[in-house]
């Protein structure tokens, strides 16, 4: 299920100027420079963080992990809120740079998600993640994840390649591009106005309720 919701966005410019992941060998570094981001879940006061880490290399491929933490992301439903209309989103843009003769690819080998949910029976949470390269290729990769109640507390889940949608996110050869990483999450209830709490009102600074996503990037020879 893909979610298409008109939600007002607020742009901001992160203080970090660039994220450079250098391999311990001779492969060229992958450079991510944060641009404007939008969505209520990634406003400046939510303290979202991004880290890029090299994890391995062969002659033609260098592997990287992209770690993202969203402190305020859990949707919630309470008795006075319509049970079909609770959502959060975060859209982050990065300029990516690779050397001539190389290109970046978002790996379809899967990703790891951990987060916090508290859900009763007859409730559902849907998370959609997408990676979109805004270039002449307009390539993208996306995945949908469903969680059915009851769930209480932290969880961890690995998405395998088979859970990803069709498509690839691949940059041009030796070209600068813009990578857009987006997360949408929405809570549903079987009752229009459920009794009690279905999710949890997020609290900034509460480490237990942070959402963390690890996705995999590859720098490959053209």
Secondary structure by P-SEA (a helix, b strand, c coil): cccccbbbbbbbbbcccbbbbbcccccbbbbbbbccccccccccccbbbbbbbbccccccbbbbbbbbbbccccccccccccccccccbbbbbbbbbbccccccccccccccccbbbbbcccbbbbbbbbcccccccccccbbbbbbcccccccbbbbbcccccccccccccccbbbbbbbbbbbbbbbccccccccccccccccccccbbbbbbbbbbccc
